Amino acid sequence: MSRENIILNTIFYVILSAFFIYIFVKEKKIVAIIDEKRTKFEDKLVEKLNLSGKTSEKFLRKIIKLIESLGSALILVLIIQKFYIGNFLVPTGSMIPTIVPKDRLFGNMVIYNFKAPEREDIIVFKEPIEDKVLYTKRLMGLPGEKVQIKYERLFVNGEKISEREYSALGELGSKEWTIPKKGDTVTIVPGQDYNSAFERENIDVAKVQSLLKENGAYVSQLLPDVEFLVNGVPTGMILDFIHDDEVLNNLLKGNTVTKTLDEDYYLALGDNTNGSYDSRMWGFVKDTRIKGKALVRFWPLNRIGILK
């Protein structure tokens, strides 16, 4: 994380926090102003609809007040959840026994704006497959490291770094991957000209992207022999590029694509190694996809506690 980003993030959070402090200190004054504005709006609407003195006038005013109250509360809650404390429901068993299905968690949404994620952090991130679902996994590999699963354990740069069991599944298997870091050169090499192979002049890029999502992001199912290399060394998939129209269009034509990375990447694994759909299957997580750190389980009540 650059110093420039830390400074910008500090400025942003100072302004945002000052805003919430102002709301708290000036609550009565702000409520009075909102009530005044809402009443004027109600009066104009009642006059326009010719409801003055009718039973429906009271009903309309109550509805408008309810909408204003709920809307204001919802906006504040969404801001707090996005920038301060996230509220997450875990639907799968990929992190058993640490987290089980239907656990509810609070996440620290501030921390990674000021420091890089660390190994063993339980992170909440936007997955690179459909690019819309939030996953919860444990961060186990850092930018620039070489990772491999041997003897059902994770090895980093040749050393066993955890007693947690990991199965050699997915695209990773027992291979050694180098986790990409900012400044690395990534080369994506297609195995063939897919336009010619499929006997079509042009393949619909959007359709291929859709099929990649539907097939669980296994690139090899639709684009056989696509190889990713970081600084010339074979590594795992970086799906952010596959979902880029220009990159995918070049790959479909059989062209090799070379990019210089402007972000760090990480390896994310589930504690439930045989029941987790994670980096072993779909590759690396780039830094900006990581939204927060899972901090506390607050539901169910009999399992409240800090997550480790």
Backbone bond lengths (Angstrom), bond angles and torsions (degrees), N, CA, C in turn:
res aa  C-N    CA-C-N  psi(-1)  N-CA   C-N-CA  omega(-1)  CA-C   N-CA-C  phi
1 M - - - 1.460 - - 1.535 109.22 -
2 S 1.331 116.00 128.19 1.460 119.86 -176.80 1.522 111.49 -76.68
3 R 1.331 114.81 154.96 1.462 120.30 177.55 1.534 110.69 -60.63
4 E 1.337 114.95 -35.59 1.459 119.88 179.78 1.523 110.92 -59.87
5 N 1.335 116.88 -44.22 1.461 120.42 179.44 1.524 111.26 -64.92
6 I 1.315 117.32 -39.68 1.461 120.57 179.24 1.537 110.32 -62.48
7 I 1.312 116.46 -41.70 1.463 120.31 178.93 1.530 110.50 -64.40
8 L 1.330 116.64 -44.94 1.463 120.51 179.63 1.525 111.35 -63.78
9 N 1.341 116.07 -41.87 1.461 119.82 178.39 1.522 111.65 -64.63
10 T 1.329 116.35 -38.21 1.472 120.56 177.79 1.529 110.19 -62.33
11 I 1.314 116.30 -46.11 1.475 120.57 178.68 1.525 110.60 -59.93
12 F 1.346 115.39 -44.55 1.471 119.77 -179.15 1.523 111.59 -60.41
13 Y 1.357 116.36 -47.57 1.464 119.10 -176.75 1.530 112.03 -71.30
14 V 1.328 117.67 -29.97 1.464 119.91 175.55 1.526 109.51 -64.32
15 I 1.328 116.53 -44.50 1.466 121.13 -179.75 1.525 110.56 -65.74
16 L 1.349 115.81 -46.03 1.466 119.87 -178.26 1.530 111.27 -64.61
17 S 1.323 116.53 -42.42 1.471 120.36 179.06 1.520 110.98 -66.10
18 A 1.338 116.79 -38.94 1.467 120.69 177.68 1.525 110.44 -62.39
19 F 1.320 115.50 -35.97 1.467 120.94 177.58 1.527 111.02 -61.77
20 F 1.352 116.28 -46.32 1.469 119.66 179.91 1.532 111.39 -68.15
21 I 1.316 117.41 -36.84 1.468 120.48 177.21 1.528 110.20 -63.57
22 Y 1.332 115.51 -41.66 1.469 120.32 178.53 1.528 110.89 -61.34
23 I 1.340 116.23 -43.64 1.465 120.39 178.49 1.525 110.71 -60.43
24 F 1.331 116.64 -42.13 1.464 121.06 -178.66 1.530 110.91 -66.54
25 V 1.339 117.64 -44.71 1.466 122.09 -177.12 1.524 111.33 -70.44
26 K 1.318 116.13 -39.85 1.469 121.22 -175.28 1.529 112.41 -102.53
27 E 1.330 116.01 26.43 1.459 120.36 -174.09 1.529 113.27 -53.21
28 K 1.336 117.39 -49.42 1.469 120.45 -176.64 1.520 111.24 -62.79
29 K 1.324 116.07 -42.66 1.462 120.45 -179.64 1.526 110.84 -64.91
30 I 1.325 116.55 -42.65 1.467 120.94 -179.57 1.521 110.96 -65.49
31 V 1.347 116.59 -42.84 1.466 120.99 178.97 1.528 110.23 -61.37
32 A 1.334 116.38 -40.28 1.472 120.57 179.88 1.530 110.94 -63.97
33 I 1.320 116.47 -41.56 1.470 120.78 178.93 1.530 110.83 -64.91
34 I 1.340 115.69 -43.47 1.469 119.92 179.31 1.522 110.67 -63.53
35 D 1.346 116.51 -42.68 1.468 120.42 178.72 1.529 110.88 -60.66
36 E 1.334 115.72 -41.47 1.464 119.94 -179.96 1.528 111.34 -63.74
37 K 1.327 116.48 -45.83 1.455 121.28 179.66 1.524 111.07 -64.62
38 R 1.345 116.01 -40.77 1.460 119.88 -178.91 1.524 110.49 -66.08
39 T 1.333 116.85 -41.25 1.467 121.18 179.78 1.526 111.22 -62.57
40 K 1.322 117.15 -41.60 1.468 120.56 177.51 1.523 111.14 -62.40
41 F 1.336 115.35 -40.98 1.463 119.55 177.91 1.523 110.80 -64.40
42 E 1.352 115.72 -42.79 1.464 120.08 178.27 1.522 111.27 -60.44
43 D 1.342 116.40 -44.52 1.471 120.90 -179.32 1.518 110.97 -59.64
44 K 1.331 116.63 -44.62 1.474 120.05 -179.87 1.529 111.34 -64.62
45 L 1.343 115.74 -40.36 1.469 119.66 -179.69 1.526 111.08 -68.28
46 V 1.331 116.86 -41.70 1.473 121.03 178.12 1.523 110.23 -61.62
47 E 1.326 115.42 -42.26 1.473 119.54 179.89 1.529 110.97 -66.42
48 K 1.309 116.69 -42.43 1.463 120.82 -178.54 1.524 111.43 -65.59
49 L 1.339 116.74 -36.23 1.467 121.41 -178.74 1.529 112.64 -90.44
50 N 1.344 115.11 -0.75 1.471 120.96 179.31 1.537 111.24 55.95
51 L 1.341 115.59 52.08 1.460 120.71 -178.13 1.530 112.94 -109.28
52 S 1.319 117.25 2.84 1.464 121.23 -176.25 1.537 111.76 -57.12
53 G 1.354 114.28 126.99 1.457 120.20 178.17 1.505 114.76 82.86
54 K 1.312 117.65 -6.26 1.456 121.53 -178.84 1.531 110.67 -91.47
55 T 1.330 115.38 159.82 1.467 120.15 179.25 1.531 111.28 -59.96
56 S 1.326 115.40 -35.70 1.466 120.19 -178.36 1.527 112.77 -65.68
57 E 1.365 117.74 -18.34 1.460 120.21 179.04 1.529 110.28 -64.46
58 K 1.347 116.82 -46.71 1.460 120.47 179.59 1.525 111.48 -62.25
59 F 1.331 114.29 -40.81 1.470 119.28 -179.99 1.523 110.52 -62.80
60 L 1.340 117.20 -43.57 1.463 121.54 179.99 1.523 111.39 -62.51
61 R 1.352 115.77 -43.73 1.466 119.31 -179.35 1.528 111.39 -64.03
62 K 1.331 116.68 -38.10 1.465 120.47 178.43 1.527 111.25 -65.62
63 I 1.333 116.16 -41.20 1.463 120.90 -179.79 1.524 110.39 -63.99
64 I 1.339 116.66 -44.75 1.460 120.97 -179.47 1.528 110.54 -63.36
65 K 1.341 116.58 -41.58 1.458 120.40 179.26 1.528 111.05 -64.34
66 L 1.348 115.61 -40.15 1.462 120.35 179.55 1.534 110.52 -64.54
67 I 1.329 115.97 -44.73 1.461 120.57 179.93 1.525 110.58 -62.49
68 E 1.330 116.74 -42.70 1.474 121.23 179.55 1.528 110.76 -63.05
69 S 1.332 116.82 -43.67 1.477 120.77 -179.15 1.520 111.66 -65.48
70 L 1.347 115.80 -46.90 1.458 119.91 -179.43 1.532 111.14 -66.88
71 G 1.335 115.94 -40.14 1.455 120.30 179.91 1.517 112.19 -62.90
72 S 1.325 117.26 -44.98 1.465 121.77 179.54 1.527 110.89 -62.75
73 A 1.352 115.61 -44.90 1.468 119.80 -179.93 1.527 111.13 -64.23
74 L 1.339 116.28 -41.07 1.460 120.87 -178.47 1.530 111.07 -64.32
75 I 1.319 117.08 -42.97 1.467 121.58 179.55 1.530 110.56 -60.73
76 L 1.329 116.51 -45.61 1.457 120.38 179.88 1.530 111.67 -64.37
77 V 1.341 116.28 -41.56 1.463 120.56 179.43 1.525 110.79 -63.68
78 L 1.332 117.15 -43.41 1.465 120.99 -179.75 1.526 111.68 -63.80
79 I 1.334 116.70 -39.25 1.463 120.56 178.22 1.530 110.43 -64.76
80 I 1.340 115.38 -44.58 1.476 120.24 179.87 1.527 110.61 -62.91
81 Q 1.353 116.53 -43.47 1.461 119.51 -178.16 1.523 112.15 -68.50
82 K 1.305 117.82 -34.05 1.464 120.42 -178.00 1.526 112.21 -76.70
83 F 1.330 117.03 -37.49 1.464 119.55 -171.43 1.523 115.12 -111.13
84 Y 1.356 118.16 -13.02 1.459 119.35 -177.32 1.534 112.48 -124.84
85 I 1.312 116.45 -73.35 1.466 121.05 -177.02 1.520 109.64 -124.24
86 G 1.345 116.23 110.81 1.456 120.26 178.87 1.520 111.32 -82.55
87 N 1.318 115.59 153.71 1.464 122.80 179.79 1.525 107.13 -122.37
88 F 1.358 117.46 115.47 1.457 120.59 -172.55 1.524 111.93 -127.41
89 L 1.331 115.02 142.17 1.459 122.15 172.21 1.524 107.30 -107.77
90 V 1.330 117.11 128.06 1.468 121.80 -179.52 1.524 108.57 -95.33
91 P 1.346 117.92 115.35 1.471 120.19 -174.49 1.530 114.63 -90.60
92 T 1.327 118.31 -15.25 1.469 119.94 -173.52 1.533 111.53 -118.75
93 G 1.340 114.26 173.06 1.465 119.80 -179.17 1.506 113.45 -101.09
94 S 1.331 118.45 23.06 1.468 120.89 -175.04 1.523 113.54 -67.44
95 M 1.350 117.26 -18.22 1.464 119.79 -179.01 1.531 112.80 -111.67
96 I 1.333 117.19 15.01 1.468 120.66 174.31 1.527 108.85 -60.10
97 P 1.342 120.77 137.16 1.466 128.19 7.12 1.536 113.85 -91.92
98 T 1.337 117.63 -3.83 1.464 120.12 -176.16 1.522 111.21 -62.99
99 I 1.332 115.47 -45.09 1.461 122.53 179.73 1.522 107.28 -133.89
100 V 1.316 116.85 133.86 1.461 120.52 179.82 1.523 109.35 -113.04
101 P 1.355 117.47 161.58 1.459 120.33 -179.23 1.528 112.62 -54.38
102 K 1.335 115.28 138.83 1.470 125.67 178.67 1.525 113.18 78.02
103 D 1.331 117.49 5.17 1.470 119.46 169.44 1.530 108.47 -64.77
104 R 1.326 115.90 145.09 1.470 120.67 174.70 1.523 108.53 -113.70
105 L 1.336 114.39 134.36 1.458 120.26 -173.29 1.524 111.47 -124.31
106 F 1.331 114.89 151.12 1.458 121.42 165.57 1.520 107.06 -100.64
107 G 1.328 116.09 135.40 1.450 120.61 178.97 1.517 111.97 -116.35
108 N 1.319 116.63 142.60 1.460 122.70 175.85 1.531 108.00 -81.98
109 M 1.348 117.51 106.36 1.456 122.22 -176.24 1.531 112.39 -92.56
110 V 1.313 116.59 3.24 1.471 121.29 -177.15 1.519 111.29 -98.57
111 I 1.318 117.41 -40.38 1.460 123.42 -164.48 1.523 114.67 -53.80
112 Y 1.348 117.69 -43.49 1.466 118.69 -174.24 1.528 113.29 -80.47
113 N 1.315 116.22 1.28 1.461 119.48 170.88 1.528 110.82 -81.84
114 F 1.335 115.58 -11.01 1.466 119.82 -175.78 1.526 113.62 -126.57
115 K 1.322 117.91 -11.53 1.456 120.93 178.26 1.529 109.15 -151.21
116 A 1.311 115.51 156.39 1.462 120.54 179.47 1.529 110.19 -77.47
117 P 1.335 117.66 149.68 1.469 120.46 175.15 1.520 110.85 -60.37
118 E 1.321 115.99 152.32 1.467 121.08 -179.15 1.525 110.06 -119.01
119 R 1.327 115.10 158.98 1.458 119.85 177.07 1.531 110.78 -58.76
120 E 1.304 115.58 140.68 1.467 125.67 -179.54 1.538 112.98 82.15
121 D 1.326 118.14 -5.34 1.468 119.61 173.64 1.528 109.20 -63.97
122 I 1.319 116.92 138.84 1.463 120.99 171.48 1.524 106.22 -91.09
123 I 1.318 116.26 111.19 1.461 120.75 -172.20 1.528 111.92 -105.78
124 V 1.315 114.89 151.80 1.461 123.01 171.78 1.525 105.83 -110.05
125 F 1.338 117.02 123.93 1.455 119.69 -175.27 1.528 111.45 -145.19
126 K 1.320 114.18 158.36 1.461 121.42 177.01 1.513 108.24 -84.98
127 E 1.327 116.68 115.52 1.464 120.34 -173.32 1.536 110.96 -64.80
128 P 1.347 116.54 152.56 1.458 120.82 -177.38 1.526 114.13 -90.59
129 I 1.322 117.27 10.20 1.464 120.38 -176.22 1.531 110.00 -87.45
130 E 1.328 116.79 -69.77 1.460 120.50 175.12 1.527 111.84 -92.63
131 D 1.317 115.56 -11.82 1.462 121.96 177.93 1.526 112.53 63.58
132 K 1.339 116.76 39.16 1.460 118.88 179.02 1.531 113.86 -150.33
133 V 1.325 117.74 -22.58 1.466 120.89 -175.47 1.531 109.61 -94.27
134 L 1.341 116.13 141.99 1.464 120.63 175.59 1.531 109.72 -90.06
135 Y 1.318 116.32 128.17 1.456 122.68 176.85 1.530 109.03 -106.71
136 T 1.336 115.30 154.52 1.463 121.87 172.65 1.522 108.30 -122.30
137 K 1.328 117.28 113.77 1.468 122.40 -179.42 1.528 108.91 -139.05
138 R 1.328 115.28 174.67 1.462 120.26 176.45 1.531 109.28 -100.82
139 L 1.322 116.04 129.33 1.457 120.96 179.59 1.527 108.77 -77.76
140 M 1.338 115.62 119.46 1.468 119.36 -174.97 1.524 114.18 -122.38
141 G 1.315 118.04 -13.16 1.454 119.95 179.66 1.509 111.15 -130.61
142 L 1.341 116.44 134.83 1.463 122.14 -175.39 1.531 110.99 -103.70
143 P 1.338 117.46 161.33 1.463 121.55 -179.17 1.529 112.34 -54.40
144 G 1.343 115.66 132.73 1.459 121.14 176.52 1.513 114.87 87.29
145 E 1.332 118.70 -10.05 1.465 121.09 -178.59 1.533 111.44 -81.54
146 K 1.338 114.77 154.95 1.462 121.12 173.64 1.526 107.34 -101.40
147 V 1.331 116.81 124.46 1.467 120.82 -176.06 1.528 110.46 -119.68
148 Q 1.330 114.59 145.41 1.468 120.71 179.06 1.524 108.79 -156.22
149 I 1.326 115.90 145.29 1.458 120.59 175.64 1.524 108.57 -103.92
150 K 1.345 115.44 118.81 1.468 121.64 178.04 1.524 109.00 -136.40
151 Y 1.317 115.72 143.06 1.468 120.56 176.89 1.537 110.95 53.80
152 E 1.348 115.74 33.19 1.474 123.54 179.51 1.531 112.73 61.78
153 R 1.318 116.29 28.79 1.460 121.72 175.32 1.523 108.93 -133.35
154 L 1.318 116.68 156.99 1.458 121.57 179.01 1.525 109.41 -92.22
155 F 1.326 115.45 127.55 1.458 122.03 177.02 1.525 109.30 -111.33
156 V 1.313 116.23 133.99 1.462 122.12 178.36 1.525 108.08 -121.17
157 N 1.312 116.15 122.84 1.481 121.59 -177.12 1.526 111.23 52.10
158 G 1.332 114.62 36.84 1.462 120.19 175.19 1.513 115.40 87.76
159 E 1.341 118.18 -4.68 1.464 121.32 -178.52 1.531 111.49 -115.08
160 K 1.335 115.50 137.98 1.468 119.81 176.61 1.522 108.46 -68.99
161 I 1.325 116.68 126.72 1.468 118.52 -174.61 1.533 113.34 -115.18
162 S 1.329 117.19 -0.79 1.465 118.52 179.93 1.520 109.81 -156.10
163 E 1.339 115.85 146.92 1.457 120.91 174.90 1.519 111.34 -87.99
164 R 1.328 116.74 -3.09 1.462 121.39 178.52 1.532 109.01 -66.54
165 E 1.307 117.37 138.45 1.465 121.11 -178.18 1.524 111.05 -78.55
166 Y 1.329 115.39 134.70 1.468 121.67 175.04 1.522 109.39 -133.28
167 S 1.322 116.80 128.66 1.455 121.43 178.85 1.522 110.58 -87.78
168 A 1.325 116.05 143.97 1.469 121.31 -179.28 1.525 108.89 -82.28
169 L 1.333 115.60 78.48 1.460 121.75 -176.28 1.527 111.30 -112.54
170 G 1.325 115.28 172.13 1.458 121.63 170.86 1.517 113.76 68.27
171 E 1.329 114.95 -156.35 1.460 121.64 -178.94 1.537 111.61 -68.25
172 L 1.328 116.53 -28.97 1.464 119.84 179.20 1.515 111.29 -69.45
173 G 1.339 116.55 -50.90 1.458 120.23 -179.28 1.519 110.49 52.11
174 S 1.320 116.07 -127.21 1.470 120.74 178.05 1.530 111.52 -104.73
175 K 1.345 116.88 12.72 1.463 120.65 179.02 1.529 110.59 -71.08
176 E 1.329 115.05 164.03 1.456 120.19 172.39 1.526 108.03 -104.67
177 W 1.314 116.54 125.01 1.466 121.97 178.10 1.524 109.83 -110.31
178 T 1.321 115.18 143.29 1.458 120.85 169.93 1.522 107.83 -99.11
179 I 1.323 116.80 123.26 1.465 120.45 -178.95 1.531 108.81 -76.98
180 P 1.329 118.19 124.80 1.468 120.86 -176.85 1.525 112.20 -65.59
181 K 1.333 114.95 148.52 1.464 120.50 176.09 1.524 109.70 -131.05
182 K 1.303 116.08 164.30 1.457 121.84 -179.76 1.533 109.94 -55.90
183 G 1.350 115.97 132.27 1.457 121.02 -179.76 1.513 114.00 95.94
184 D 1.355 117.14 -16.07 1.461 120.59 178.14 1.531 110.71 -67.89
185 T 1.321 115.47 153.72 1.463 121.15 173.87 1.520 108.61 -98.01
186 V 1.325 116.14 120.96 1.461 121.03 178.54 1.522 108.98 -106.61
187 T 1.319 115.04 129.08 1.459 121.28 177.92 1.522 108.52 -115.41
188 I 1.334 116.38 130.40 1.466 121.55 178.36 1.526 106.69 -113.54
189 V 1.329 115.60 116.59 1.460 120.95 -174.20 1.522 110.17 -111.67
190 P 1.330 118.00 116.23 1.470 120.61 176.28 1.515 110.33 -78.79
191 G 1.325 116.83 150.13 1.457 119.68 -178.51 1.509 113.00 -80.03
192 Q 1.355 116.95 -15.13 1.453 119.18 -176.29 1.515 109.48 -167.20
193 D 1.337 115.14 175.40 1.469 121.31 171.08 1.523 106.11 -86.00
194 Y 1.323 116.83 104.03 1.461 120.53 -172.91 1.521 112.31 -71.23
195 N 1.322 117.96 -25.14 1.469 120.15 175.14 1.526 109.76 -60.88
196 S 1.329 116.36 -46.88 1.457 120.60 -179.39 1.525 110.91 -69.73
197 A 1.317 115.47 -40.51 1.470 119.98 -177.55 1.518 111.51 -61.61
198 F 1.322 116.15 -37.02 1.456 119.76 -179.28 1.532 111.67 -91.68
199 E 1.366 115.72 7.70 1.452 122.02 178.14 1.521 111.99 52.93
200 R 1.349 114.10 44.45 1.461 120.39 177.63 1.521 107.60 -135.46
201 E 1.311 115.71 143.06 1.458 119.67 -179.72 1.521 111.16 -68.69
202 N 1.316 115.98 -39.09 1.461 120.20 -179.41 1.516 110.21 -142.36
203 I 1.324 116.16 134.73 1.460 121.44 174.93 1.518 108.18 -98.46
204 D 1.314 116.31 138.04 1.457 121.38 179.33 1.527 108.45 -69.87
205 V 1.331 116.51 108.72 1.464 121.19 -176.45 1.526 110.98 -59.55
206 A 1.326 116.65 -43.55 1.467 121.08 -179.43 1.523 110.78 -60.92
207 K 1.355 116.78 -38.30 1.463 120.16 179.86 1.526 110.90 -68.03
208 V 1.337 116.10 -40.98 1.465 119.53 178.08 1.522 110.66 -62.13
209 Q 1.342 116.27 -42.68 1.462 120.17 178.14 1.525 110.68 -60.91
210 S 1.333 116.22 -40.84 1.462 120.82 179.03 1.528 110.65 -63.84
211 L 1.335 116.94 -42.05 1.461 121.01 179.27 1.523 111.67 -66.39
212 L 1.336 116.36 -36.06 1.469 120.07 176.97 1.516 110.29 -60.20
213 K 1.331 115.90 -41.65 1.461 119.96 179.29 1.533 110.89 -66.13
214 E 1.340 115.87 -45.20 1.455 120.81 -177.44 1.526 111.86 -64.90
215 N 1.323 116.38 -29.75 1.463 120.63 -177.79 1.519 113.12 -94.58
216 G 1.326 116.44 21.00 1.453 119.72 174.84 1.508 114.37 72.36
217 A 1.324 116.68 22.17 1.467 122.47 173.17 1.520 113.94 68.63
218 Y 1.318 117.56 16.57 1.453 118.69 173.56 1.523 107.97 -77.95
219 V 1.302 116.24 96.67 1.454 121.20 -176.12 1.516 111.35 -55.19
220 S 1.322 116.58 -37.55 1.460 121.01 -175.90 1.524 113.00 -63.44
221 Q 1.321 118.54 -18.26 1.454 120.78 179.20 1.529 111.33 -70.37
222 L 1.317 116.18 -32.12 1.462 120.08 -178.17 1.521 112.83 -113.03
223 L 1.318 116.38 -28.73 1.464 121.13 179.60 1.530 108.60 -123.68
224 P 1.339 117.65 78.53 1.474 120.50 -176.16 1.527 111.99 -57.67
225 D 1.306 114.91 141.11 1.467 122.20 171.94 1.522 114.85 71.67
226 V 1.330 118.61 13.15 1.466 119.16 173.09 1.522 108.06 -67.17
227 E 1.331 116.18 129.37 1.464 120.74 -176.72 1.525 110.18 -122.69
228 F 1.322 115.35 136.03 1.461 121.36 176.37 1.531 108.78 -105.71
229 L 1.334 116.28 132.74 1.455 120.87 177.18 1.518 109.41 -128.22
230 V 1.328 116.52 138.35 1.457 120.83 174.20 1.521 107.29 -113.69
231 N 1.329 115.56 118.89 1.472 122.24 -175.11 1.530 111.46 53.02
232 G 1.340 115.36 37.69 1.456 121.68 176.26 1.510 115.59 86.80
233 V 1.335 118.29 -3.11 1.471 122.17 -177.80 1.530 109.52 -107.13
234 P 1.353 118.91 129.74 1.468 121.38 179.96 1.520 111.86 -56.61
235 T 1.321 115.72 140.93 1.465 120.72 -179.29 1.521 109.48 -148.95
236 G 1.335 116.72 -168.91 1.453 121.27 -177.16 1.518 112.83 -82.95
237 M 1.316 114.81 179.26 1.460 121.51 -175.80 1.532 112.11 -74.07
238 I 1.321 113.95 146.58 1.463 121.67 171.22 1.527 105.81 -122.62
239 L 1.319 116.30 90.54 1.457 121.14 -170.84 1.521 113.93 -67.61
240 D 1.324 117.76 -17.18 1.463 119.77 177.35 1.530 110.07 -57.48
241 F 1.332 117.24 -35.28 1.460 120.93 179.66 1.526 111.56 -74.75
242 I 1.317 116.33 -37.70 1.454 119.96 -179.86 1.525 110.89 -63.14
243 H 1.314 117.61 -30.33 1.459 121.56 179.81 1.529 112.45 -87.43
244 D 1.314 116.76 2.66 1.458 121.77 176.20 1.536 108.16 -88.65
245 D 1.342 116.83 121.52 1.466 121.10 -174.88 1.528 112.85 -55.24
246 E 1.329 116.39 -46.17 1.461 120.37 -176.62 1.523 111.45 -65.19
247 V 1.330 116.23 -44.33 1.466 120.83 -179.93 1.523 110.63 -63.75
248 L 1.339 116.87 -48.38 1.457 120.55 -177.39 1.524 111.04 -64.57
249 N 1.324 116.98 -38.27 1.464 120.58 178.58 1.529 110.60 -61.24
250 N 1.334 117.00 -41.15 1.468 121.21 177.77 1.524 111.29 -65.89
251 L 1.330 116.74 -40.75 1.461 120.09 179.24 1.525 111.36 -63.57
252 L 1.335 116.32 -40.42 1.458 120.44 179.99 1.524 111.54 -63.74
253 K 1.319 116.91 -27.32 1.467 121.33 178.11 1.529 111.88 -85.47
254 G 1.334 115.91 -0.75 1.450 119.73 179.34 1.514 114.30 86.41
255 N 1.345 116.23 14.01 1.457 120.37 -178.77 1.526 111.41 -90.21
256 T 1.313 117.00 136.93 1.462 121.49 174.05 1.527 109.16 -74.99
257 V 1.322 116.06 137.64 1.467 121.64 -178.70 1.524 109.27 -114.07
258 T 1.321 116.52 132.27 1.469 121.81 178.35 1.527 109.34 -122.83
259 K 1.331 116.40 130.66 1.462 121.98 -178.72 1.531 109.85 -135.60
260 T 1.330 115.61 147.02 1.463 120.86 171.16 1.521 107.78 -99.08
261 L 1.316 117.09 126.17 1.463 121.32 -174.78 1.524 111.74 -73.36
262 D 1.326 115.49 137.42 1.463 120.14 176.17 1.524 111.39 -109.19
263 E 1.355 115.91 10.21 1.467 120.67 178.05 1.524 110.11 -143.56
264 D 1.337 115.41 159.07 1.461 121.59 171.53 1.523 109.83 -82.60
265 Y 1.337 115.46 157.76 1.461 121.86 177.44 1.529 109.87 -126.77
266 Y 1.354 114.97 160.91 1.467 120.91 -176.09 1.523 110.58 -138.20
267 L 1.332 115.01 162.01 1.465 122.63 175.23 1.525 107.61 -106.59
268 A 1.335 116.30 124.55 1.471 121.34 -178.33 1.525 109.66 -118.49
269 L 1.336 116.73 125.16 1.460 122.39 -177.71 1.525 110.57 -126.08
270 G 1.337 115.47 151.02 1.458 120.61 175.97 1.511 110.96 -89.51
271 D 1.318 117.54 145.21 1.469 120.83 177.68 1.525 111.54 -64.49
272 N 1.330 116.67 -32.37 1.463 121.69 178.02 1.525 107.70 -85.59
273 T 1.338 116.52 80.39 1.463 121.73 -165.00 1.523 114.77 -58.08
274 N 1.338 118.25 -33.15 1.460 120.22 -179.25 1.527 112.70 -91.07
275 G 1.319 116.22 0.39 1.462 119.36 179.85 1.509 112.16 -131.66
276 S 1.327 115.52 30.09 1.460 119.54 -176.84 1.529 111.07 -125.25
277 Y 1.319 115.18 129.83 1.465 122.82 175.33 1.522 106.04 -95.45
278 D 1.321 116.96 99.53 1.461 119.50 -169.00 1.531 112.03 -138.26
279 S 1.327 116.49 -158.87 1.467 121.70 -174.72 1.527 113.25 -57.54
280 R 1.312 118.06 -25.13 1.457 120.27 178.10 1.529 111.19 -60.71
281 M 1.355 115.76 -31.18 1.460 121.60 -177.15 1.529 113.00 -94.41
282 W 1.351 117.07 -38.83 1.473 118.56 -171.62 1.531 114.82 -122.51
283 G 1.305 118.36 6.54 1.461 119.68 172.18 1.515 115.32 95.29
284 F 1.329 115.02 -147.60 1.462 121.33 -167.09 1.538 113.64 -97.59
285 V 1.336 114.13 159.86 1.470 122.09 178.44 1.525 108.61 -110.76
286 K 1.326 117.39 121.63 1.463 118.49 178.97 1.522 110.86 -79.38
287 D 1.309 114.62 157.16 1.464 122.15 -171.33 1.525 113.35 -54.54
288 T 1.339 117.87 -44.82 1.463 119.57 -175.32 1.525 113.29 -72.12
289 R 1.325 117.86 -9.91 1.461 119.82 175.71 1.527 111.36 -78.69
290 I 1.317 117.21 -19.75 1.472 120.85 -177.48 1.524 109.08 -79.97
291 K 1.322 116.11 117.51 1.461 121.78 -173.76 1.530 113.36 -96.00
292 G 1.316 117.62 -31.29 1.461 118.86 -177.73 1.520 112.32 -173.36
293 K 1.316 114.35 177.34 1.463 121.97 179.61 1.522 109.50 -111.52
294 A 1.336 116.23 123.29 1.467 120.24 176.97 1.519 108.82 -61.93
295 L 1.314 115.86 126.12 1.467 120.06 -169.05 1.527 113.58 -113.64
296 V 1.334 115.85 -54.32 1.467 120.61 -172.63 1.521 110.13 -138.53
297 R 1.334 116.59 137.38 1.459 120.42 169.89 1.534 107.02 -89.93
298 F 1.342 116.40 124.03 1.460 118.92 -179.74 1.534 112.95 -112.06
299 W 1.325 116.91 -2.59 1.462 121.28 176.38 1.527 108.62 -150.91
300 P 1.339 117.20 136.05 1.460 129.08 4.39 1.528 112.82 -74.33
301 L 1.312 114.79 160.31 1.463 120.92 -173.22 1.522 113.26 -60.58
302 N 1.336 115.92 -32.23 1.481 118.24 -177.22 1.532 112.36 -79.12
303 R 1.357 117.26 -0.40 1.468 120.38 179.40 1.524 110.84 -126.50
304 I 1.314 117.60 20.60 1.471 120.38 178.18 1.529 109.62 -60.23
305 G 1.311 115.46 135.74 1.465 118.21 177.52 1.511 112.44 171.80
306 I 1.336 115.72 167.42 1.453 122.11 177.92 1.527 109.03 -75.83
307 L 1.327 116.86 137.06 1.453 121.96 -178.93 1.524 110.76 -85.94
308 K 1.329 115.72 132.53 1.472 120.22 179.88 1.521 109.45 -131.24
